[in-house]
């Protein structure tokens, strides 16, 4: 259990209370009874969501599974061992002043229970920088039977007990990623399965004190235009919020992690940051209740600079939400390559991470200029059929 202040003060699991209220009924033969959820975590969930969605800050997504982390390490010639994963994750959480730009960090289960190379709990290191620890709770994508070669996300079995344990360990928010593929349909079955799974996860996470990050990713794969992405995203987001309402999810206590509305990665007609902002903001206004405190966009294979430029464009006008970032590769790519697994490069790698974090902090405030970016930061990172 982390010892910092954020993790003190009545952070023990509490029972959810259910209040039954009867609706006045003129038909004397029966009465309609409604179950009204009154979670004892409600105030804490809202506070946590607002903390993560704080001005000029966003999320560092470092929740890669051990296998995916191994792919990252292999790209710089390192073996996928726990010691190497620990060294890299230590590098990511210990840059000075990281908390000026990062409000939350999504961890993999190993990382949540891990210590730095100096023996300090990673959760404590984050909390000391005023960064809220989060945890990936889904169990990954598997083929969806009866669909058009599509996927569904597993992990609901045992989720309540896992969330309770993660809360005790210091996590205060969770993440569940599911995907929709435009080239493969998407089928009505895949959209409904994605939406229902996200809704059940969100309700279970909130019931155990964790703010759910709801991540319905529209994959970049395909040669479709931006209009098609917009059309599909409208359908997906409508289903997600419908089923969250059906599951009594508290909208003030969630964070949304969607894809930006962009053309498919293989589309010949590229979109400018202004076009991405126009379509994405229009989608938000049509589908997202203002009660949702934070929209933390994923980068989805965009280059580091592209993801930052698009975020900046979306923050050029007022809107009801905190529009920010929850990036993995778009924060880590240059950092990882700068490190190269060599101890003497740690400071330079952390400087690269801070540079990207600061750029996205400025973009969240609508003040990013894009000047002085390296060629590496401008390289696209799309990988067809990406999984992690």
N, C-alpha and C positions, 0 to 999 in steps of 0.2 A: 504493500500500500504506500503510495507516494506520500511524502510527509509535508509537502508545501501547502501553503495556505489554501489554495484553490481546492485541494483535495481533503480538507478538513470539514468542519462544521456540518454535522448531520448528514454525512454521505453514506449512511447505511441503508440497505434495501428496506423499503417500506411496503406495506400491503396496499394494493390498489383497492379503493373503495368503490362500491357500486350503489347507486341510489335509484330506487324505483319510484317513479312518479306517475300517478294515475291521471289520465286526461279526462276532464268532464265529458260525460257521454249522455246524450238524451235517450239513447236506446237502453232501457233498463235491463235487457236480457244479457248484455255483455259489457265489458269495459276494456278499453285499449290501454295497454301498459307499455310505457317507454322505459328503456334502460338508459340512464344518463351517466356517462363516464365522468368520474371526478378523481383523476389521478393525483396522488400526493406529490408526484414529481413535477406537476405542471409549472409552477413558478421557476423551478430550477431549469427545466427544459427551455423555457423562454429566455432566461438569462444566459444560458450557454449559447443558444443560437445567436443572440445579439452580440455576444462576445466574439464569436467566430466571424460574424458579419459586421466587423468594426471598420471605420473609415481607414482607407489606405492599406488594408491588410487582406490577405487571402490564405489559401490552404496549400501546404506542401504535401503532395500525395507521394508518400514513400512506402506504400502498402504492397509493393510487388511481392508475389509469392517467392519462396526460396528458389523455385525453378526459374522464374523470370529474372530474379536478381542474379541468378547464375548466368543467364544470357548476357546481362549487362556486364558482369565481371569478365566473361569470356571475350567480350568485344575489346577489352584492354589487356587481355592475356593473363587474367587471374583465374585460378581454380575456384570452383564453387564450394568453399568450405565455410563453416560457421565463423571461423576467425576472420576470413576476408569479408564476409557479410557484415560482421560486427564492426570491422574497421571502416567500411564504407558508410554504414549507418551512423557511426560516431562522427564521421566527417560532416554528415548532413545536419546533425542536430546541435553541433557545438560552435558554429560561427558566432562571433560576438555581434550583438545587436540584431540577430536574426528576427527576434520578436517585434522589431520596429515595422517589419514588412509581412511577417507570417503570423497569423492568428490561430491556426490549427494545423496539426500534422496527422495524417492518416497513416497508421502503422499496420504492419502484418503481425500476426499473433506472436511469432518468435520475437519480434522487436519490442512488443509491449512488455514482455517479461525479461528483456535483455538489459544488460548493463553496457556502458561504454567501455572502451579499452582501458580507461582509468578506474573502472570499477564502480562508477556512479550509475544509478538507475536512469535509463533513458527517459522514463516518465518524469522523474524529478528534474532532469536537465531541461526538458520542455517547459514544465510548469514555472521554473525559475525565470524563464524568458517570457512568461505570460503567454505561452503557446498552449492551447488546449489539446490534450492527447485524444486521438480518435483511433478507431479500429475497423479494419475490413472484416465483415462477418459473413459474407456470402461464401459458398463453397464452389463457385465457378460454373461455367457454362457446360451444358451437355446437350446432345441432340434432342430435339422436340419431336416425338413420334407423331405422325399424322400431319406434319407440316411440310413446307417446301424447302427441305434441307436447312431448317432454322434451328435456333437454340432456345433453351430456357435455363434459368438460373436456379441452382439447387442450394439448399442450406436452411430451410425452415425447420426441419427436424432438429430438436434440441437447441433452437435459437434462444429461447427464453433463458435457459440455464447458462448458455455461453455469455449472453449479454450481462446477466447478473454477475458472473465471474469477472468479466472485463471491467465492469463498473467498480468492483472491489479493487481491481488492480490499478485503477486510476483513469480509465477511459471515460470520456464524457460525451462522445458522439460516435456514431457508427456509419459505415458505408456499405451499400449493396448495389452492385453494378449488374444491370441486365442490358441486352442489346437488341436492336431491331435492324435488319438488313434490308435495304431498299432493293438491290438487285434480286433478292429472293422473294420479293412480294411487296411489302410484307403481308403475310396472311393474317386474316382476322384472328385466327387461333394464336399466332405468335404475339400479336399486340395485346390480346386479352390476358394471356399467360404472363407477359412481362408486367402489365399493369397490376394484376392481382397479386403477383409475387411481391412487388414493391410495396403494395398497400399492407399486406400481411406483415411483412418485415418491419415497416414503419410503426405499425401498431404495437408489435412485440417489443421493439427497441424502446419506444416511449414508455411502455409499461414497466421497463426495467431501468429507467433513468438515463437512457442514451438518446441524444438528439439524432434522428435518422437523416443521413444524407441520402436523398432519393436520386438515383442515377439511371435515367432511361436514355442510354446512348444510341443515337442514330449513327450507324457506322458510316465512315467516309467512303467505303468501298463502292465503286460504280462510276458510270460515266453520265449520270443524270445531272440535270441543271438545278439551280437553286430553288426554282419554283416547285420541283418535285420534292425536294427535301422539306420545304415549307409545308406542303400538303400532307406528307407523312407525319411530320412532327406535330401538326395540329391534331391529327387523329390520336397519336400516341399520348400526348400530354392530356388530352381530354379524358381518355380512358384512365390514365394514372390518377388524376385528381378526382374522378368519379368514384373509383374504388377506394381511394384514401378516405373520402367522405363516408362511404359505406362502412368503413372499418373504424370510424370515430377517431381518425388521426387528427391531432391538434396541429393545425397549419402554422400557428405562431411558433411551434416548437420543432420545425423541420428546416432543412436546407435542401435546395434543389441543385443537382449537379447535371445539367443537360449539355448536349452538344450545341455549338453555335450553328446557325442556319447557313450552310455553305453548299456550293456545288459538290458533286462527287469528286473524289480525288483524281479520277481519270477523265473528267469533263474537260473539253478543250477550252470552253469559255470560263475563265477565272473571274472571281468576284473581288471587288475592291473592299477595303475595310468599311467604307461607307455603305456599300450594298449589304455586306454581312450584318452591319449594325441595323440597317433599316428593316431587313427581313426578321432578324432575331427579336428586335424590340417590338415589332408588330405582333409576332407570335406570343411574346410575353404578355402583352396587353390583352390579347384575345383569350389566353388560357390560364394565366397564373393569378390567383387571388392576391391582392395587396397585403394580406395578412402574412404571407410567406416572407420572412425577414431577409433571406439571402439567396441570391442566384449565383452559384459558384461554378463557373463554366469549366468544362474539361477542354483540353487542347486537341485531343483526338488525332494526333499525327501531324498537326501543323508544325511549321518551324517555330523556333523560340520567338523570333521577331514577329512572325505572322500572328501568332496567338496574342502577343502583346499589343500589336497595332489594332487588331479587331476588338480587343477588350477596351482599349482607349477610345475607339470610335463609338462604342456603346455608351460611354460615360460623358459624351459631349452635351447631353441634355438631361434635365431632371427626370426622374422616374420614381415610382413608389418603393423600389427595392434597392438593396445593396447589391450591385452588380460587380462581381469580382471573379477570382480565379481559384481553381483547384487543379493545379498542373503537376504532372509527374515528369515526363521527358522534357517538356518545355521549360522546366526549371533545372533539371539535372543534367542534360546532355553535355553541355560545354564543361560543366563541373566535373563530370565523370572522366571525360577525355583529358582534361587538364591534370587530374590526379594521376591517372595511369597506374594506380596501385603503388606509387612510390611515396614513402613517408616525407621526403623532402618537398613534395609538391602539395602537401595538405593545405598550406596557407593559400597558395595560388588557386587551388580548387575551391576553397571556401570563399575567396574573393569573387570568383566567377559565379558561384551560387548567390552571393549577396548582390552582385550586379544585376542578375536576372530578377531576383526578388524585389529589388528596388525599382527596376523598370516596370514590373507589374503593379507595384504599389502606386507608382505615378499614373499608370494606366487606369487603375481603379478610381483615381481622383480626376481622370480626364486630362492629365498634364504630361503625358509621355510624348516625346518628340521623335524618337526613332533615330536620333543622330549618334554616330560613333559606334554602331553595332558591328561586330566582327562577321566575317564571311561564314564562320562555323555556325553562328547563331541564326543565319539566314537559310541554312540548309533544311529542306523538308524532311520530316521523319515518318511519313506515311509508310506503313507496312501492310500489304494486302493480307486479309484474314487474320489481323492481329489478335492475339489472345495472351492472357497473363494469369 
